[in-house]
Amino acid sequence: MARSPMNCLVALALGCLPALTGCTDPEKQKALADLQTTETALASANRQLEATRATLDTTQKERDALRQELQKLRGQNEAQLAKVNQLTAEMQASEGRREQLKKRVDELTTQMRASEAQREQLKKELETAAKENEGLKAKIAALEADLAQKVAQIQSVQEKMAELQKKLEAAAQPPEKPAS
């Protein structure tokens, strides 16, 4: 520890004190009082210096601890920044996938609406075809009834033709001679 000029002054004053004790003059009394004041001030300054040194040591230790904490926090900050960057990249990739999925959903919705419209059109066509089918069934039934009637007429005509044919064949044969 370096000696301050104040310490030297106190040592000098203490060294001269025995030489001054033989005199009782007012200057000596004043010098002793000044010396006492100086010693008190020096002691107070030494206490303050020690307190300041203790505070300085404590502050330096706190500073060192804070530096270590700062380094630790910087490391954590860098790790968190890397994680944030990774999450940002993942979020952007997810956003891109979300946009693609949204486009695909829009496409599928459009296709679904087109399919729904086509289904409605086919349903109408089916209803129209069902009505036409009913009409055709009624026509077929009428034609079948007409055909059955015509088949019956044809059979009747064929039977009459067969009878007429028999009569014609009978009329076409020479008459038989009466037996004499």
Secondary structure, DSSP 8 states (H G I E B T S, - for coil): ----HHHHHHHHHHHHHHHHTT---HHHHHHHHHHHHHHHHHHHHHHHHHHHHHHHHHHHHHHHHHHHHHHHHHHHHHHHHHHHHHHHHHHHHHHHHHHHHHHHHHHHHHHHHHHHHHHHHHHHHHHHHHHHHHHHHHHHHHHHHHHHHHHHHHHHHHHHHHHHHHHHHHHHS-------
